[in-house]
């Protein structure tokens, strides 16, 4: 059998999906959260000279003549087109001036998004972080250094104290040993220990401790509640306290369970992380809600937070330049590409806002009981349900809620919070896992502390409410809410 090797020219027909750069950009923009979108727009403003960002300060009553002319021209052109359609006439030839509006309309772009706005000195300004963030927040090191300068008059003590303070973590705990500090600054270890004991008397109580047990002991000492028995309980039975094994402690210490319970109650009033009440040295991150939901009469109105979306327009300078670039083929091509890119970006941002609006409107329709009555009335909701209702793909719904936040009368929530699985209730409607967690939390808050409800008892209580779930599921939800087991919740 012989094989024929050679080249052939054949024609075949294929179907495949090709992602254009514009489509990829639109998908990326939909997926971006507010901060990512701002960064992306800043980058585009640098690489595309045709793009300009609309300044937030403007007055609707004070507009440039050019903008008014553009608006009048748009209305006039719409009338002309309507007349031509009625009379079935062909359009009259234009003059030699470049028709910008026609250029935009031929490419099916909305002329609202890139309208020209002016910088005005009106009082209507957007909010910024500086209005809400205080510049006088004190960090833990600053607070301790202020106390050190009065408590340690000697220069060498202040040097040691400064090094110790800088060695504390954000919770106020020591991250280095006295031996390491003494070696680092060339001092005596005993002197370092002396300065450390001084810092441990500073505010907040418990600062400078090397572990949790020492932190609790320091606080009890400053409150004058520390006894020999108390110190031994904390030093030797801290894990038993955490696991509520009070009878074990009572037997070992030779005291009653009731006395141990009293000690446990006092310990729970102490601060395990003394430094967390001070300003963080890490930059704060703020949430800007993408969508606002307000109650008007008996309905909920969804609006897009315009301050979270960058407002862009096509530069009037390059718009005029494009009119005069007819004879220069290279310039005409470059400007056309830049203008198309700018208009597509503007359209993509507008489409992003519309998609988010449609998705959130559908979500609010499903979760109206949650907004009216609270978390216990959250219903099950899937991406597929919203996708079918809005008429888009599930992946589009997923991208539109990724990293986006919603502000409603009940607070600020990530939009994906409203999507959760659950179980069917007695009346056939789905109950969200978040709702079940609220019921479990309510059971724990109202239970008898001397005889707390077990997971099986919670299953039976939920069953009476028409919620049928297994004991394992109850344990899972309880762990997710950091609620201890019944044995650890029991009081004596």
N, C-alpha and C positions, 0 to 999 in steps of 0.2 A: 504493500500500500504506500503510495507516495503522497506527500503533502506539498501543496503549491504555496510558495512564499512570495509575497509581493505587496504592493500598495493598491488600495482601492478607494475610490471616492464615492461615498454613499450619502444619502439624505435620509434623515429620520426626524420624527416629530416627538418632542418631549414637553412635559409640563413640570415646571419647578417654580418655587417661590423665591424671588430675588428681593433681598432687603436693600433698598436704595439708601444712600447716606441720609436723605431727608427723613425717611421712615425710622431709621435707627435713632436719629436725633429726637424725633417726636416721642419715641418709646422711652428714651433716656429722660427727657424732660418730664414725662408723666410720672416716672419712678422717683425723681429727685424729691427730697424733702425741702423745706424752706431754705435752710442754710446751703444745701448743695445747689439749689437753683440759683441763689444769689451769687455763689462762687462761679457757676457756669456762665451766668450773664456777664459778670465782671470780665471773665476771660474773653467772651465774644465781643464785648465793647472795646477790648484792646486790639483784637485781630481784625475787626470789621469797622473801618472808619465811617461807613454809612449809618451805623447804629448810633443812636443817642438815647439817654435815659431821661424820661420826663421828670422834672423836679416836682416834688409834692406841693410846694407852695404856689398856689395860683388862685386867681379870682375868676369866676365864671363871667362876671360882668365886664371884666377888662381883658379883651383879647386883641391880638395883633390883627391889623387889617388883612394881612396875608391869609390868616386862618379863616376870617369871616368870608373872604373872597372864595376860599376853597370850599367852604360849606355851601355858599350860595351857588357856586358853580356846580357842585354835586347835585343839588336840588334841581337846578335848571336842566342839567343833562338828563336826569331821570324823567323830567317832563317831556323833553325832546324825544327820548326813546319811546315813551308811551304813545306820543302822537304818531310817530313813525309806524308803530305796530298797528295802530287803529287804521291808518290810511294805507297800510301795506306799502309804504314807500321805502326805497333804499336810502341809506344814510348819505347825507351830503358830504362832499370832500372837505377835509379839515384844512386849515391854513398851515403854513409852514412851521408854526410853533409846535413844539413837542407836547403832546397831550398826556400829562402825568396820570390823570384820573383814568383815562382809557387804558393806559399801560397796566394799571393795577387791576382794573375790572376784567381785562382779558385773561388775567392769571387767577381770577376768582379769589382775590384777597379782600378781606373786609376793610373798608376805608376808615372804620372807627378807631381801630387799634393804633394806627400810626398818625393820628391827627396831631398837628403842631400845637404845643402848649408853651406858655411863656413863664419865666421866672417872675413871680410877683411877691410882694412883701406883705401878703395877707396874713391874718392871724391863724388861719387854718393850717396847722402843722401836724405832721405825724408824730406818734409817740416814739421815744427812744429809750434805751436802757438807762441812760444817765438820769432820767426823771425818777427812776425807781430804786436805783442802787445807791446806797450811802457810801461816801468815800471815807467815812470815819470808822468803819468796822475794824475792830482790833483783833489781831491774831494772837494765838497762845504765846508764842515767843515774845511778842511785844509786851503783852500783859505781865509776863514773868520778869522780863528785863527791867520794867518800870519798878517792880517791887525789889529787885536785886540791888538797884543802885542806892536804896535806902537801908536795906537789911545788911549789906556787906560793905562797910566803909573802906576796907583794905583793898588795894589795887589787885594783889595776887588772888584774893578771894573772888573778886568780881571777874577776873580772867577765867578762873576755874568754873564759876557759876555760869558764865556766858557759854563756855564749851558744853557744860551739862545741858543747859537749856536748848542749845542747838542740836543736841543728841536726842532730844525727845521726839517721839513720833506724833502724828496729828491727834492721837487720843491722849497724849500726855504721859506715855510710858517711856522708860529708859530703853534705849536701843544699844547701849554700850555698857560694859562693866566698868567698875571704878578702877580696876587694874589697867584696862585699855586707855581710859581717860588720863590716868596718871602718867602712863608711858608717852602718850601723845603730846602732852603739854609740859613734860619734864617736872612733874610735881610729886609730892608724897601721897601714897594711896590713902593714908589715914586722913590727910587734909582734904582730899577729894570726897571721902565719905562724910566728913564733917559738913562740907558745903552742900552735899546732896541732902543731908538731913535737914539743913536749913531750908532748902528749896521745897522739901516735902511739907513744910509748914505754910507754904504760900497758898494763895487762892488761885485756882479752884482746889478744893480738898481732894486729896488722893493723887495729885500731880507728882511726877518723879518716881512713881512706884515701878518695880521691876517685873511684877506679875500681878494678876488679879487679886490674889490673897493679900499681898502687901498693900494694894490700893484700898481694899475694904478695911483693913486694920488701921491704916492711916486716917481714914475718914471717921472711924469709930473713936479713935484716940482724940481727934480734934473735937468731936461731939461729946467727949467725956462719957462714953458708953462702953468703952472697952474694958472687959474683965478677963481674968485668966482663962475662964471656961470659954468665953466668947472667942478669944484668940486661938485657943486650941481647936475649937469647932471649925473655924475658918481655915486654919493651917492644915488640919488633918482630914477634914470631912467635907471639903468644898464640893467634890463630885457627888457625894451622897446628898448634899443640900440641893444641887442642881436636879437630881433625879428623884427628889422628894422621899428619900429613904430615911425618914425621920426616926423610925423605930430603931434602926441600926445605930444611928448617932446616939440616941437616948440610952441604949444598952451599953455602948462603949464608954460613954461619959458618966454613966451612973446618975442620970437625971431623968425627969419625966418627959414624955413626948410633947406635952403641952408647953414646957419650957423651951424645947427645941423649936416648936412651931413659932413661939414668940420671937426667938432669935432670927428665924428664917424671915419673918415679916419685917423685922428691922433691916436686915440685909437687903431685902428687895427695895427699900427706900433709898439705898445708896446708889451712887453713880459709878457704873463700871468703866465708863470712858470719860474721864474728867475734861479732856480737851475738846470734846465735840460741840461744846456750847459756844466756841469762838469761831471767828471768821476763818474760812478755809483758805489755805495758801494756794489752792488749785483754782483755776478760773471757773467761775460759775457758768452753767449753760442754761439758757432760758428757752422756754417753749413759747412759740408764737403760733396760736391756733390758726389753721388754714380755713376753717369753717366756723361760722357763728350760727347757733340755733337759738332763736328767741320765741317765747310764747306770746302769741297775740290772740286774745280771746281764748278760744278752745283749740286753736291750731298752733302748730310749730312751724315757724318760718325759717328757711335755710338761706343764708347769704354767705358768699365767699368773702373772706377777709382780704380786702384789696391791699392792705398794708403789707401782707405777706407775699404779694406777687409783684415782681419788678414791672414797671411801666416803661415800654420802649416805643420809639418812633424812628422814622427815617429822617435823617438830617436834611434840613431845608437847603443847606449849601450844596450837598451832593445831588439833591433833587433838581436844583437849578442847573448844576453842572451837566447832568445827564441830558437835559434839554439841548445843550449846546455841543454835545459830543457826537452829533450825527455823522460828521465828516471824518472823525478820527476813529477808525475801526478798532484799534487796540484799546483805547480809552472807553469806547462804547461797550466793548465786550467785558472789560474789567468791571465797570460800574454796573452793568446788567447783572453779572454774577453776584456782586456784593449786595445789590438791591434785592435780588431773588432770595439770597441767603438770609438777609435781614427780615424780609416779609415772611419767609417760612418760619423763622424763629418766633416772630410775633404771633403768627397763626398757631404755632404749636403751644405757646404759653396760654393763648386764649382757649384752645381745645382742651388743655390740661385743666383749666378752671371749670370748663363746662362738664367734663367727665367727672371730676370730683363732686361737683354740684349734683349731678344726676345720681351718682352712687350714694351720696349722703342722704339725699331726699328719699331714696328707696329704703335706706337703712332706718331713718327716722320713722317712716311709715310702719315698719315692722316692730320697732322698739318703742312705740308710743306709751305703752304701759309702764315701761321703765322710767320714762321721763315724768309720767304722771304720779306713779306710786312708789318708785324706788327700785333698788337692786334686786330685790327678791322677785320682781316681775319681769326680769330679763328673759327673752325667748331665745330658743335656738335659732341660729342663722348661719347659712353657709354662703360661700362665694358663688356657688352655682345658682342659688335662688336669686341673688341680686343680679347676676350676669343675665339670667333669662328675663328678668323684669326690665332691666335697662336696655337689653339688646346688644350686649357686648360680650367678649370672651372672658372666661374666668381669670385668665392671666392679666387682662386689662384691669379688672376689679382689684386684683392683688396689688398691681403696681400703683393704682390710684389711692390705696389706703396705706401703702408702705411708708412709715415715718410721718404720717399726717395726723394732725390733732384736731379735735372738735371741742368747742366751748359751748356748753349748754347750761340751763338753770341748775343742773345738778353737779356742775364742775367741768374740769377739762379732762378729756379722755382721749387716748389714742383710738383712732377709728376702728382698728382691728379688735379693740376691746368688745365691740358689739357683735363680733363674729365668734361664736363658740358652740361646741357640741353640747349635748345634754341627753336627757331621757324624756320619755313621754309621760305626761301626767294622767290622772284618772279621766279627765275630760277629753283626752286625745291630743291636746296641744303640747308642743315641746317646751321643756323647761331647761334653761341654760345651766351649765355647770356653775356659772357665777351666782345664779340664784340659789342653787343648792348649797353653795358655800355660805351664803348669807343665812340660810335656815340653820345650818350647822353652828354658825357663830352665835345665832340667837339662842339655840339650845344650850350651848356652853355658858352663855352669860346668865341664863335663868335657872341653871341646875343647882342642886343642893351641893355646896362645896364639900360637905362631909361624906356625900355619896354621889360622886359625879357620874354622868352617863357614860356607859361603855359604848364602843362603836356599834355593837349589836343593838343596844337600846336606842341609839340614834336611828338605826335602820328601821326599827319598829315605829318610832315617832314620825319619821318621814313618810313611812307607809300609810300612816293615818291621814297624812295630808295629800295622799294620792301620788307620792313620789316613790317609785319602786327601784331601789338601787341595792347593790351588794355591800356587805360589810367591808370588803377590800376597797371598794370605791370610796366609802366614807373615810376610811383610814388614809387613803391617798389625798383626798381633799383637805382633811384635817392637817396633814403634814405640810401641804402647800401653803396653808394659812399660819404655819408655825404654832399650832395648838398642840400642847402636850397630850399624852395619853391619859386615860382616866386615873391610872395609878399615880401619875406625877401631878395631877391636878387636885388630888385629894388633900383636904385639910383635916387636922386632928383636933 
